[in-house]
Amino acid sequence: MKTEKSCYTKDRKRGDMMLKESPFIPNAKADALIIAGNADEEIINNLKKFNIEIIPTVKCSDVYDEIAFHPDVVIHPINRHTLVVAPNVYEYYEEIFKNKPIKLIKGEKKLNRNYPDDIAYNVARTARYAIHNLEYMDEKLKYYLQKEGVQFINANQGYSKCSTAIIDDNAIITSDPSIYRTCLELDIDILYIESGFIKLPGFDYGFIGGATGAISNNEILFTGKYDNHPNSKDINIFLNKYGKKAIIISNKKIIDIGSIIPLEYN
């Protein structure tokens, strides 16, 4: 895909499908955030200023070290109060949430080091759709998504949540061409950006989905500065279109930490 055509949007349609909500977008201010247990101290300290509970992940030693703390590798929110968790780390989260109003479901697929054995829970979610390489989605996750009435959309990208920033219930940003082409036919507003320009130690670059997360209905967290990204202005315009404010939680370069997952207790 040519560089000069690195930015595309598709207007979302309105209808009954808009009644559904993405679990990655809180109704109001989130009560808690699940964030990588090895996230930079500056990121954690800045998040604490919001007077919000910070839930650090535990290392999943069965996958690559570079993604072993990433929330979106081991957790998928079925809705804002229900999480499917990889069996590798289930006991840790069972203890964390035992006195909190969050339901945990133990997934079936045990994650392993090599792709595609590490992508079973890394599913992008809009209000209506679950976007993933469906062949490798955890079967229990698939069952509960079906109960939610979510429609499955197959994409070649297995790390679909890493690759997709959820901006609104039916609005996303991605640098993945497979996800972009797949979503063009759906009632999703898409901003397509150039890949790269996001840090992920151990890899050439990271992804926009893994570097973002909503803290409220109108605030999107970014793990660092993205003003050197060639589509930075497009990102800001897209955020403004949905009434979202970018909250930069580090003065360093934007980094992929495996998404920031918001939770609501009410």
Sequence and secondary structure as in RCSB ss.txt:
>XXXX:A:sequence
MKTEKSCYTKDRKRGDMMLKESPFIPNAKADALIIAGNADEEIINNLKKFNIEIIPTVKCSDVYDEIAFHPDVVI
HPINRHTLVVAPNVYEYYEEIFKNKPIKLIKGEKKLNRNYPDDIAYNVARTARYAIHNLEYMDEKLKYYLQKEGV
QFINANQGYSKCSTAIIDDNAIITSDPSIYRTCLELDIDILYIESGFIKLPGFDYGFIGGATGAISNNEILFTGK
YDNHPNSKDINIFLNKYGKKAIIISNKKIIDIGSIIPLEYN
>XXXX:A:secstr
  GGG         SGGGGS  TTS SSS SEEEE TT  HHHHHHHHTT  EEEE    TTS GGGTT HHHHE
EEEETTEEEE TTTHHHHHHHTTTSS EEEE S    SSTTTT TT  EE SSEEEE GGGS HHHHHHHHHTT 
EEEE S S TTTTEEEEETTEEEE  HHHHHHHTTTT EEEE  S  SB TTSS   TGGGEEEEETTEEEESSB
 TTSTTHHHHHHHHHHTT EEEE  SSB B  S  EEE   
